[in-house]
Amino acid sequence: MRTTALEVAAGAAAADAAAAAGISARPCLLCGEPPRLRFRRYGYPIVACPRCGLTYCAHTPTEPELVAFYSEGYFKGAPDRRGYHDYEADERLIKAGFVPKLEAVERCAPRRGVLLDVGCAWGYFMDLARARGWRAYGIDASACAVSAARRRGLDVIHGTSLGGFRDGSFDAVTMWDVLEHLPDPLEALRHVWRMLKPGGVLGLSTGRIDSALARIQGRRSRIFNPPQHLFFFGRTTLKACLAAAGFRTCALFRDHKVVSLRYILHLHVSLYPRSPLCGVLRRLMRVRFNPAIPIPIPDTMVVLARKDPAGTHP
């Protein structure tokens, strides 16, 4: 495709605007275009590609920063991590939310063979998969999560890179609420494509910034949660990333989860610490009443994608 003088000028203007805003002009993963600043969230610049709309955080954390962020506090209610209230206590509920995702993977997968859960945490999804006949493995950036999974007898690796896995090792790879955390999601998807057997399936979930809820909330959407979340997808940009990595999208639908009341209260307090409701919500979190709440998640999408059976990269 020939680049016109007008496009060159527009790209230069975008780079100048990014520099003037004091942000890193890391180019778009899909287009190579310099980004434009949209807004700042928790002090981090959120930028977007002027050509394809891919939206991301201009900050790129180092591997030590990533590992340090997902310490025990992330799973145990530390307010500065904006993560889980008590991941271990919510095991039953988290597993209930995983069941329909596993069923969706099984409908697309060629067989119940070898599965890798990327971002496996305590290994709850692996537990379900093993019970249904899969040989399940996991990898996670969190040392405390990996230790917890290993205590449960699961085969889990501590790390942030997928580059060490052999080609054609897995029938399915899952990445539940993981892609938005990665500094380079396209590179990760290309590794997953390589690791899958021909016809193998990728299952993932991530926030959807083009949903009605996210559009209404704008920059206050829970999706914009750096430095925990680094990339922010819509349907079009996610499908484009998958296609660029060699995948064919098979299904895309809204997520459903089962969460505890305390988790919902904790999430609000963590994301919106200046809210006038925070004092009341903190008191409610100390009450013993903590029901399970099944809810649709209108701003999160679940996607199933397949590696071409011919196993040829585009």
HUKA-V901658 format. One record per residue. RES is the residue in one letter. PHI is phi in whole degrees, 0 to 359 (NA if undefined). D_LAST is the distance of its C-alpha to the last C-alpha in whole Angstrom. Layout:
[[RES;PHI;D_LAST] [RES;PHI;D_LAST]]
This chain:
[[M;NA;17] [R;280;21] [T;269;22] [T;277;26] [A;299;29] [L;296;29] [E;293;26] [V;298;27] [A;296;30] [A;295;29] [G;296;27] [A;295;30] [A;296;32] [A;296;30] [A;295;30] [D;296;33] [A;295;34] [A;295;32] [A;295;34] [A;295;37] [A;279;37] [G;75;36] [I;242;33] [S;288;30] [A;268;28] [R;303;25] [P;291;22] [C;299;20] [L;295;16] [L;268;14] [C;252;16] [G;79;18] [E;281;21] [P;291;25] [P;274;26] [R;241;29] [L;291;32] [R;264;32] [F;189;35] [R;244;36] [R;226;36] [Y;52;38] [G;87;38] [Y;260;35] [P;284;33] [I;256;30] [V;239;28] [A;218;26] [C;286;23] [P;289;25] [R;265;22] [C;256;20] [G;89;22] [L;303;21] [T;245;24] [Y;202;25] [C;274;28] [A;289;28] [H;280;30] [T;247;28] [P;289;30] [T;281;30] [E;300;30] [P;300;33] [E;295;34] [L;300;31] [V;298;33] [A;293;36] [F;295;35] [Y;267;35] [S;277;38] [E;302;40] [G;301;41] [Y;298;38] [F;263;39] [K;238;43] [G;92;43] [A;298;43] [P;296;43] [D;282;42] [R;266;38] [R;50;38] [G;248;37] [Y;266;38] [H;284;42] [D;204;43] [Y;300;39] [E;293;41] [A;293;44] [D;266;41] [E;308;40] [R;299;41] [L;288;40] [I;297;36] [K;296;36] [A;298;37] [G;288;34] [F;281;32] [V;303;33] [P;295;31] [K;292;28] [L;297;28] [E;297;29] [A;294;26] [V;298;23] [E;293;25] [R;292;25] [C;261;21] [A;288;21] [P;291;21] [R;195;25] [R;270;27] [G;249;26] [V;255;25] [L;233;24] [L;244;24] [D;258;25] [V;274;24] [G;75;27] [C;285;29] [A;53;32] [W;285;35] [G;91;33] [Y;295;34] [F;293;31] [M;298;31] [D;304;35] [L;296;34] [A;296;31] [R;298;33] [A;295;36] [R;255;33] [G;102;32] [W;277;29] [R;267;29] [A;253;29] [Y;233;28] [G;216;28] [I;216;27] [D;209;29] [A;281;30] [S;271;33] [A;295;36] [C;291;38] [A;292;36] [V;297;35] [S;299;38] [A;295;39] [A;294;36] [R;293;38] [R;297;41] [R;272;40] [G;84;39] [L;263;35] [D;267;33] [V;229;31] [I;255;30] [H;267;31] [G;174;28] [T;240;26] [S;249;23] [L;260;20] [G;290;20] [G;273;22] [F;277;21] [R;287;20] [D;297;16] [G;62;17] [S;272;20] [F;232;20] [D;276;20] [A;210;20] [V;231;20] [T;240;22] [M;218;22] [W;278;25] [D;55;26] [V;240;24] [L;303;21] [E;290;24] [H;273;26] [L;270;23] [P;295;23] [D;218;19] [P;296;18] [L;293;14] [E;300;15] [A;297;16] [L;296;14] [R;294;11] [H;296;14] [V;298;15] [W;304;11] [R;296;12] [M;286;16] [L;282;15] [K;288;16] [P;306;14] [G;86;15] [G;292;16] [V;241;17] [L;251;17] [G;243;20] [L;214;21] [S;224;24] [T;198;24] [G;296;26] [R;233;26] [I;283;27] [D;264;27] [S;287;29] [A;299;33] [L;297;35] [A;295;32] [R;294;33] [I;295;37] [Q;284;37] [G;60;35] [R;292;35] [R;273;37] [S;300;35] [R;297;34] [I;296;31] [F;279;32] [N;225;33] [P;282;32] [P;273;32] [Q;292;31] [H;260;28] [L;244;26] [F;232;24] [F;227;24] [F;256;22] [G;251;22] [R;302;21] [T;293;19] [T;290;18] [L;292;17] [K;299;15] [A;294;13] [C;297;13] [L;296;11] [A;295;9] [A;295;8] [A;272;8] [G;104;6] [F;265;9] [R;251;11] [T;289;14] [C;257;17] [A;204;20] [L;215;22] [F;210;25] [R;287;28] [D;281;29] [H;227;33] [K;221;35] [V;242;38] [V;232;40] [S;272;43] [L;301;45] [R;298;46] [Y;297;42] [I;299;42] [L;296;45] [H;298;44] [L;296;41] [H;295;43] [V;298;45] [S;289;42] [L;282;40] [Y;232;43] [P;296;46] [R;267;48] [S;296;48] [P;295;52] [L;277;51] [C;301;50] [G;300;54] [V;295;54] [L;294;51] [R;297;51] [R;293;55] [L;296;53] [M;294;51] [R;271;54] [V;284;55] [R;292;54] [F;298;53] [N;212;49] [P;288;48] [A;277;45] [I;233;43] [P;282;40] [I;221;38] [P;285;35] [I;248;33] [P;291;32] [D;253;30] [T;230;28] [M;244;25] [V;254;24] [V;232;20] [L;247;19] [A;224;15] [R;237;13] [K;280;11] [D;308;10] [P;306;13] [A;288;11] [G;69;10] [T;258;6] [H;278;4] [P;292;0]]
